[in-house]
């Protein structure tokens, strides 16, 4: 035990004597841990944000889209030929679906919204009046538009928080008229602030009645469906059956539309995260390997530089295991310092990135433990050979050794 403490003390003294060498080893080992922590925290924060957004709408929501999610580059050209979802198809589904509580057609168009000389580029979301059944949009001011306003094509609009802030700057927007493209719409409400996702502003949005907007858009981009309680799978099969029938697809033909559940979207995200995790393992493994090789080579240089010192210690009775322990402690301490630095810097960078992307930040301590464990093990593995070489030096030859 005393021998181990003495080896540790000598190792710490030597590390302090070579600050540049220590810094170089610390930086190389820090990089791998830093990459591990930042990527894991950002991926977990992204998943938490997506779950938060979807949980406000419900886990059982279905989305009928023109195209399925693009999982391979080769799918892009195939999906380009898929037809848009027509309003006739939406009405057909409304008549046929038994297990749907709500069928909400939706459009998305980036358009300039203008008020008294101020303008902002916003996402215009055309919706049928029952959109609140499938979307959670708490109000800051006013109200949402009504079924009567949708049926009679009234040009009314509900503003997102970002549009309200940019155009009205704190003034009362209700009953004011704004221009959406070339059409004037009367403001009836403002939705509370929702934040951003991956830099995409969820508040630079306006909602308008689909019937009023339909003169601009004869088709829809997607349809949001809420199933009756416990009927999610039944509704999915119904939608697939009736839309295939409407489009006269043969049994051998694949669907020419996309149908995705909230949970399905989260599965896609989880699969993407797994793929990133596999890539991350490779990056971290390479970082640890490079850091370990650098550590081993610098320690071998240190053994060569301190050969006479090792010879003197052996000549006065130092046991080979004490020599080996000293160099092994140096390796472990240097690698662990890199791990600690990686944890600290990774914690700070992941926090700043999460804040910049408006993601919920949570630090998983298991990642810090994994990073420290990897660097500690790296210190043992890559420090073993220099330590063994130092321990096996012949004291007589070491005393007569001249470096360089």
MIDO-770570 format. One record per residue (C-alpha): chain; y, z negated, x negated; residue number from 1. Coordinates in steps of 0.1 Angstrom, whole numbers, padded with zeros to 4 digits. Layout:
! residues N
(rec "A",(Y,Z,X),NUM)
...
This chain:
! residues 404
(rec "A",(0000,0000,0000),1)
(rec "A",(0024,-0009,-0029),2)
(rec "A",(0014,0023,-0046),3)
(rec "A",(0024,0043,-0015),4)
(rec "A",(0057,0026,-0012),5)
(rec "A",(0065,0032,-0048),6)
(rec "A",(0056,0069,-0045),7)
(rec "A",(0079,0071,-0014),8)
(rec "A",(0107,0055,-0033),9)
(rec "A",(0104,0079,-0062),10)
(rec "A",(0102,0108,-0038),11)
(rec "A",(0134,0098,-0020),12)
(rec "A",(0152,0094,-0054),13)
(rec "A",(0141,0129,-0066),14)
(rec "A",(0152,0144,-0033),15)
(rec "A",(0187,0130,-0037),16)
(rec "A",(0188,0143,-0073),17)
(rec "A",(0184,0179,-0061),18)
(rec "A",(0207,0184,-0030),19)
(rec "A",(0209,0222,-0031),20)
(rec "A",(0171,0225,-0033),21)
(rec "A",(0167,0200,-0005),22)
(rec "A",(0192,0218,0017),23)
(rec "A",(0175,0251,0012),24)
(rec "A",(0141,0237,0022),25)
(rec "A",(0156,0219,0052),26)
(rec "A",(0173,0251,0065),27)
(rec "A",(0141,0272,0062),28)
(rec "A",(0121,0246,0081),29)
(rec "A",(0149,0239,0106),30)
(rec "A",(0150,0275,0118),31)
(rec "A",(0115,0275,0133),32)
(rec "A",(0121,0242,0152),33)
(rec "A",(0155,0254,0163),34)
(rec "A",(0141,0286,0178),35)
(rec "A",(0113,0267,0195),36)
(rec "A",(0136,0242,0212),37)
(rec "A",(0163,0266,0222),38)
(rec "A",(0139,0291,0238),39)
(rec "A",(0118,0265,0256),40)
(rec "A",(0148,0247,0270),41)
(rec "A",(0164,0279,0282),42)
(rec "A",(0132,0292,0298),43)
(rec "A",(0127,0259,0316),44)
(rec "A",(0163,0257,0327),45)
(rec "A",(0161,0293,0341),46)
(rec "A",(0130,0285,0360),47)
(rec "A",(0146,0253,0375),48)
(rec "A",(0177,0274,0385),49)
(rec "A",(0156,0300,0402),50)
(rec "A",(0136,0274,0420),51)
(rec "A",(0168,0257,0431),52)
(rec "A",(0182,0289,0446),53)
(rec "A",(0150,0298,0464),54)
(rec "A",(0143,0263,0477),55)
(rec "A",(0176,0264,0496),56)
(rec "A",(0162,0293,0516),57)
(rec "A",(0126,0282,0518),58)
(rec "A",(0094,0290,0499),59)
(rec "A",(0080,0311,0526),60)
(rec "A",(0107,0338,0527),61)
(rec "A",(0095,0375,0524),62)
(rec "A",(0115,0403,0509),63)
(rec "A",(0108,0440,0519),64)
(rec "A",(0124,0462,0493),65)
(rec "A",(0126,0499,0486),66)
(rec "A",(0107,0495,0453),67)
(rec "A",(0083,0468,0440),68)
(rec "A",(0094,0448,0409),69)
(rec "A",(0093,0470,0378),70)
(rec "A",(0066,0454,0356),71)
(rec "A",(0060,0484,0333),72)
(rec "A",(0084,0511,0320),73)
(rec "A",(0061,0538,0333),74)
(rec "A",(0066,0525,0369),75)
(rec "A",(0103,0534,0369),76)
(rec "A",(0099,0572,0374),77)
(rec "A",(0072,0566,0401),78)
(rec "A",(0094,0542,0421),79)
(rec "A",(0124,0566,0420),80)
(rec "A",(0106,0588,0446),81)
(rec "A",(0101,0559,0471),82)
(rec "A",(0122,0565,0503),83)
(rec "A",(0149,0540,0513),84)
(rec "A",(0143,0516,0542),85)
(rec "A",(0159,0532,0573),86)
(rec "A",(0175,0513,0601),87)
(rec "A",(0149,0530,0624),88)
(rec "A",(0121,0514,0604),89)
(rec "A",(0138,0480,0606),90)
(rec "A",(0141,0482,0644),91)
(rec "A",(0104,0494,0646),92)
(rec "A",(0093,0463,0626),93)
(rec "A",(0114,0440,0648),94)
(rec "A",(0096,0453,0679),95)
(rec "A",(0061,0451,0663),96)
(rec "A",(0060,0419,0642),97)
(rec "A",(0045,0390,0661),98)
(rec "A",(0046,0365,0632),99)
(rec "A",(0083,0369,0622),100)
(rec "A",(0108,0343,0632),101)
(rec "A",(0137,0365,0618),102)
(rec "A",(0140,0400,0604),103)
(rec "A",(0173,0404,0586),104)
(rec "A",(0183,0438,0572),105)
(rec "A",(0206,0436,0542),106)
(rec "A",(0228,0459,0521),107)
(rec "A",(0244,0454,0487),108)
(rec "A",(0274,0474,0476),109)
(rec "A",(0299,0466,0447),110)
(rec "A",(0333,0473,0462),111)
(rec "A",(0369,0463,0455),112)
(rec "A",(0383,0436,0479),113)
(rec "A",(0421,0436,0480),114)
(rec "A",(0448,0413,0495),115)
(rec "A",(0485,0417,0490),116)
(rec "A",(0482,0435,0457),117)
(rec "A",(0455,0413,0442),118)
(rec "A",(0420,0428,0439),119)
(rec "A",(0386,0417,0428),120)
(rec "A",(0353,0436,0425),121)
(rec "A",(0328,0419,0448),122)
(rec "A",(0293,0423,0460),123)
(rec "A",(0296,0433,0497),124)
(rec "A",(0265,0419,0515),125)
(rec "A",(0259,0435,0549),126)
(rec "A",(0238,0413,0572),127)
(rec "A",(0227,0411,0607),128)
(rec "A",(0240,0381,0626),129)
(rec "A",(0208,0360,0622),130)
(rec "A",(0212,0359,0584),131)
(rec "A",(0217,0321,0584),132)
(rec "A",(0180,0318,0594),133)
(rec "A",(0170,0331,0560),134)
(rec "A",(0200,0321,0538),135)
(rec "A",(0216,0287,0532),136)
(rec "A",(0253,0293,0529),137)
(rec "A",(0273,0261,0536),138)
(rec "A",(0309,0267,0545),139)
(rec "A",(0341,0255,0528),140)
(rec "A",(0363,0268,0556),141)
(rec "A",(0360,0285,0590),142)
(rec "A",(0328,0299,0604),143)
(rec "A",(0302,0326,0600),144)
(rec "A",(0303,0357,0621),145)
(rec "A",(0286,0358,0655),146)
(rec "A",(0259,0380,0671),147)
(rec "A",(0286,0393,0694),148)
(rec "A",(0308,0403,0665),149)
(rec "A",(0279,0421,0648),150)
(rec "A",(0268,0439,0680),151)
(rec "A",(0304,0451,0687),152)
(rec "A",(0310,0461,0651),153)
(rec "A",(0339,0437,0646),154)
(rec "A",(0354,0439,0611),155)
(rec "A",(0352,0403,0601),156)
(rec "A",(0343,0389,0568),157)
(rec "A",(0331,0356,0552),158)
(rec "A",(0344,0352,0516),159)
(rec "A",(0325,0338,0487),160)
(rec "A",(0342,0311,0468),161)
(rec "A",(0352,0333,0438),162)
(rec "A",(0368,0360,0460),163)
(rec "A",(0387,0333,0480),164)
(rec "A",(0399,0317,0447),165)
(rec "A",(0410,0350,0432),166)
(rec "A",(0427,0365,0463),167)
(rec "A",(0442,0335,0480),168)
(rec "A",(0446,0310,0452),169)
(rec "A",(0444,0279,0474),170)
(rec "A",(0462,0293,0505),171)
(rec "A",(0447,0294,0539),172)
(rec "A",(0427,0327,0542),173)
(rec "A",(0416,0323,0578),174)
(rec "A",(0428,0351,0602),175)
(rec "A",(0442,0371,0572),176)
(rec "A",(0432,0407,0567),177)
(rec "A",(0417,0419,0535),178)
(rec "A",(0408,0455,0524),179)
(rec "A",(0371,0461,0515),180)
(rec "A",(0372,0496,0501),181)
(rec "A",(0392,0515,0527),182)
(rec "A",(0385,0493,0556),183)
(rec "A",(0404,0462,0568),184)
(rec "A",(0384,0430,0576),185)
(rec "A",(0397,0398,0591),186)
(rec "A",(0386,0366,0572),187)
(rec "A",(0367,0341,0594),188)
(rec "A",(0352,0318,0568),189)
(rec "A",(0347,0308,0531),190)
(rec "A",(0314,0298,0516),191)
(rec "A",(0312,0268,0492),192)
(rec "A",(0309,0274,0455),193)
(rec "A",(0274,0284,0444),194)
(rec "A",(0279,0289,0406),195)
(rec "A",(0263,0316,0384),196)
(rec "A",(0228,0327,0374),197)
(rec "A",(0224,0342,0339),198)
(rec "A",(0260,0350,0338),199)
(rec "A",(0259,0367,0372),200)
(rec "A",(0286,0352,0395),201)
(rec "A",(0270,0341,0428),202)
(rec "A",(0305,0335,0443),203)
(rec "A",(0321,0369,0439),204)
(rec "A",(0305,0380,0471),205)
(rec "A",(0315,0387,0507),206)
(rec "A",(0294,0389,0538),207)
(rec "A",(0301,0414,0566),208)
(rec "A",(0284,0423,0599),209)
(rec "A",(0258,0450,0592),210)
(rec "A",(0267,0470,0623),211)
(rec "A",(0304,0473,0611),212)
(rec "A",(0293,0482,0576),213)
(rec "A",(0266,0506,0588),214)
(rec "A",(0292,0534,0590),215)
(rec "A",(0293,0532,0553),216)
(rec "A",(0256,0527,0547),217)
(rec "A",(0231,0544,0571),218)
(rec "A",(0201,0527,0555),219)
(rec "A",(0195,0492,0540),220)
(rec "A",(0186,0480,0506),221)
(rec "A",(0161,0453,0516),222)
(rec "A",(0149,0432,0545),223)
(rec "A",(0146,0394,0545),224)
(rec "A",(0119,0380,0568),225)
(rec "A",(0111,0345,0577),226)
(rec "A",(0076,0339,0590),227)
(rec "A",(0067,0316,0618),228)
(rec "A",(0053,0283,0606),229)
(rec "A",(0021,0287,0585),230)
(rec "A",(0021,0325,0591),231)
(rec "A",(0033,0338,0558),232)
(rec "A",(0002,0357,0549),233)
(rec "A",(-0002,0371,0584),234)
(rec "A",(0033,0383,0584),235)
(rec "A",(0029,0400,0550),236)
(rec "A",(-0002,0419,0563),237)
(rec "A",(0016,0428,0595),238)
(rec "A",(0046,0443,0576),239)
(rec "A",(0023,0462,0554),240)
(rec "A",(0002,0476,0582),241)
(rec "A",(0031,0486,0605),242)
(rec "A",(0053,0501,0578),243)
(rec "A",(0024,0521,0564),244)
(rec "A",(0017,0534,0599),245)
(rec "A",(0054,0543,0604),246)
(rec "A",(0054,0562,0571),247)
(rec "A",(0021,0578,0579),248)
(rec "A",(0005,0568,0546),249)
(rec "A",(-0032,0576,0542),250)
(rec "A",(-0057,0548,0534),251)
(rec "A",(-0060,0562,0498),252)
(rec "A",(-0022,0562,0492),253)
(rec "A",(-0006,0531,0477),254)
(rec "A",(0024,0514,0493),255)
(rec "A",(0057,0532,0488),256)
(rec "A",(0077,0500,0492),257)
(rec "A",(0079,0465,0478),258)
(rec "A",(0068,0433,0495),259)
(rec "A",(0074,0401,0477),260)
(rec "A",(0074,0364,0486),261)
(rec "A",(0096,0337,0471),262)
(rec "A",(0065,0323,0454),263)
(rec "A",(0055,0358,0442),264)
(rec "A",(0089,0362,0426),265)
(rec "A",(0084,0328,0409),266)
(rec "A",(0050,0340,0397),267)
(rec "A",(0066,0371,0381),268)
(rec "A",(0091,0347,0364),269)
(rec "A",(0062,0325,0352),270)
(rec "A",(0043,0355,0339),271)
(rec "A",(0074,0367,0320),272)
(rec "A",(0078,0332,0307),273)
(rec "A",(0042,0331,0295),274)
(rec "A",(0048,0364,0277),275)
(rec "A",(0079,0350,0261),276)
(rec "A",(0059,0319,0252),277)
(rec "A",(0033,0339,0234),278)
(rec "A",(0060,0358,0215),279)
(rec "A",(0076,0324,0208),280)
(rec "A",(0044,0310,0193),281)
(rec "A",(0044,0340,0169),282)
(rec "A",(0080,0335,0159),283)
(rec "A",(0076,0297,0154),284)
(rec "A",(0044,0302,0135),285)
(rec "A",(0060,0327,0112),286)
(rec "A",(0090,0304,0107),287)
(rec "A",(0067,0275,0098),288)
(rec "A",(0047,0297,0075),289)
(rec "A",(0078,0310,0057),290)
(rec "A",(0092,0275,0055),291)
(rec "A",(0059,0262,0041),292)
(rec "A",(0057,0289,0015),293)
(rec "A",(0093,0282,0004),294)
(rec "A",(0085,0245,0002),295)
(rec "A",(0053,0251,-0018),296)
(rec "A",(0070,0274,-0043),297)
(rec "A",(0099,0251,-0048),298)
(rec "A",(0076,0221,-0053),299)
(rec "A",(0056,0241,-0079),300)
(rec "A",(0089,0248,-0097),301)
(rec "A",(0096,0210,-0095),302)
(rec "A",(0062,0202,-0110),303)
(rec "A",(0069,0226,-0139),304)
(rec "A",(0104,0211,-0144),305)
(rec "A",(0091,0176,-0143),306)
(rec "A",(0059,0180,-0164),307)
(rec "A",(0072,0158,-0192),308)
(rec "A",(0082,0131,-0166),309)
(rec "A",(0047,0133,-0151),310)
(rec "A",(0032,0130,-0186),311)
(rec "A",(0052,0099,-0194),312)
(rec "A",(0042,0083,-0161),313)
(rec "A",(0005,0090,-0168),314)
(rec "A",(0008,0077,-0203),315)
(rec "A",(0021,0044,-0191),316)
(rec "A",(-0008,0041,-0166),317)
(rec "A",(0002,0059,-0134),318)
(rec "A",(-0028,0068,-0114),319)
(rec "A",(-0032,0105,-0105),320)
(rec "A",(-0033,0096,-0068),321)
(rec "A",(0002,0080,-0072),322)
(rec "A",(0015,0112,-0088),323)
(rec "A",(0000,0132,-0059),324)
(rec "A",(0013,0108,-0033),325)
(rec "A",(0049,0112,-0048),326)
(rec "A",(0049,0150,-0044),327)
(rec "A",(0031,0149,-0011),328)
(rec "A",(0058,0125,0002),329)
(rec "A",(0085,0148,-0011),330)
(rec "A",(0069,0177,0008),331)
(rec "A",(0065,0157,0041),332)
(rec "A",(0101,0143,0039),333)
(rec "A",(0117,0177,0031),334)
(rec "A",(0097,0194,0059),335)
(rec "A",(0104,0166,0084),336)
(rec "A",(0142,0166,0075),337)
(rec "A",(0141,0203,0085),338)
(rec "A",(0123,0194,0118),339)
(rec "A",(0149,0167,0126),340)
(rec "A",(0178,0190,0118),341)
(rec "A",(0161,0217,0141),342)
(rec "A",(0158,0192,0169),343)
(rec "A",(0194,0181,0166),344)
(rec "A",(0209,0216,0163),345)
(rec "A",(0185,0230,0189),346)
(rec "A",(0195,0203,0214),347)
(rec "A",(0232,0211,0209),348)
(rec "A",(0228,0249,0211),349)
(rec "A",(0205,0248,0241),350)
(rec "A",(0230,0225,0259),351)
(rec "A",(0259,0249,0252),352)
(rec "A",(0239,0280,0263),353)
(rec "A",(0228,0263,0295),354)
(rec "A",(0263,0254,0303),355)
(rec "A",(0275,0289,0295),356)
(rec "A",(0249,0303,0319),357)
(rec "A",(0254,0276,0345),358)
(rec "A",(0218,0265,0342),359)
(rec "A",(0206,0229,0348),360)
(rec "A",(0199,0214,0314),361)
(rec "A",(0171,0191,0307),362)
(rec "A",(0157,0183,0273),363)
(rec "A",(0118,0182,0272),364)
(rec "A",(0110,0156,0246),365)
(rec "A",(0075,0170,0241),366)
(rec "A",(0092,0200,0224),367)
(rec "A",(0109,0178,0200),368)
(rec "A",(0076,0160,0193),369)
(rec "A",(0059,0194,0188),370)
(rec "A",(0086,0206,0164),371)
(rec "A",(0084,0174,0143),372)
(rec "A",(0046,0175,0143),373)
(rec "A",(0046,0212,0131),374)
(rec "A",(0070,0205,0103),375)
(rec "A",(0052,0173,0093),376)
(rec "A",(0018,0191,0092),377)
(rec "A",(0034,0220,0073),378)
(rec "A",(0046,0195,0047),379)
(rec "A",(0011,0181,0042),380)
(rec "A",(-0006,0215,0041),381)
(rec "A",(0019,0233,0018),382)
(rec "A",(0026,0202,-0003),383)
(rec "A",(-0011,0195,-0010),384)
(rec "A",(-0015,0222,-0037),385)
(rec "A",(0016,0212,-0058),386)
(rec "A",(0007,0175,-0054),387)
(rec "A",(-0029,0182,-0066),388)
(rec "A",(-0016,0203,-0095),389)
(rec "A",(0008,0175,-0106),390)
(rec "A",(-0020,0149,-0104),391)
(rec "A",(-0043,0170,-0126),392)
(rec "A",(-0019,0176,-0154),393)
(rec "A",(-0032,0164,-0188),394)
(rec "A",(-0009,0137,-0200),395)
(rec "A",(-0010,0148,-0237),396)
(rec "A",(-0002,0184,-0229),397)
(rec "A",(0024,0173,-0204),398)
(rec "A",(0042,0153,-0230),399)
(rec "A",(0044,0183,-0253),400)
(rec "A",(0054,0207,-0226),401)
(rec "A",(0088,0224,-0228),402)
(rec "A",(0101,0240,-0196),403)
(rec "A",(0118,0274,-0197),404)
